[in-house]
Amino acid sequence: MKYMMFVCTDTEPETDESIIPDIHAWVAENDASGRRVLGNQLAEPSAATTVRVRGGEVLLTDGPFAETKEVIVGFDIIECADLDEAIAVAVAHPMAHNGRLELRPYVGQ
């Protein structure tokens, strides 16, 4: 089953940096196992362009679609046997300590 894992900032990060896993080790381990299908860091929210169509008119807005303190800073697509495995993969990610991770299964999987 494939999951989109949104990597987000958080207003209350872990304060003990000595317990935070290394991102390079996490990527290497999950790439080697085949669990990580794709992933990347995203540009700053200020680089976003929001696209809408209303009444046949294209409306473009610079910046993110919402003003929030937490932002999506990256993503990973992971392939796991089930939600329990996906949670285990997310728990080992550094941003589980410094931010938050949102797991969403692909529809129809």
Residue pairs with C-beta under 8 A, 6 or more apart in sequence:
1 79
1 80
1 81
1 82
1 83
1 86
1 105
1 106
1 109
2 37
2 77
2 78
2 79
2 105
2 106
2 109
3 77
3 78
3 79
3 80
3 83
3 86
3 103
3 104
3 105
3 106
4 75
4 76
4 77
4 103
4 104
4 106
5 39
5 75
5 76
5 77
5 78
5 86
5 89
5 90
5 93
5 101
5 102
5 103
6 72
6 75
6 101
6 102
6 104
7 72
7 73
7 74
7 75
7 76
7 93
7 95
7 99
7 101
8 70
8 71
8 72
8 73
8 95
8 99
8 100
8 101
8 102
9 69
9 70
9 71
9 73
9 98
9 99
9 100
10 70
10 98
10 99
10 100
11 69
11 70
13 97
13 98
13 99
14 20
14 97
14 98
19 97
20 94
20 97
20 98
21 92
21 93
21 94
21 97
22 94
23 93
23 94
26 92
26 93
26 94
27 36
27 39
29 92
30 36
30 76
30 78
30 89
34 79
35 78
35 79
35 80
35 85
35 89
36 76
36 77
36 78
37 76
37 77
37 78
37 79
38 76
38 77
39 74
39 75
39 76
39 77
40 74
40 75
41 73
41 74
42 72
42 73
42 74
42 75
45 63
45 64
45 71
46 62
46 63
48 62
48 63
48 64
48 65
49 60
49 61
49 62
49 63
50 60
50 61
50 62
50 63
50 64
50 65
51 58
51 59
51 60
52 58
52 59
52 61
53 59
64 71
70 99
70 100
73 95
73 99
74 95
76 93
78 86
78 89
80 86
80 89
83 103
83 105
86 103
87 103
90 96
90 101
90 103
93 101
95 101
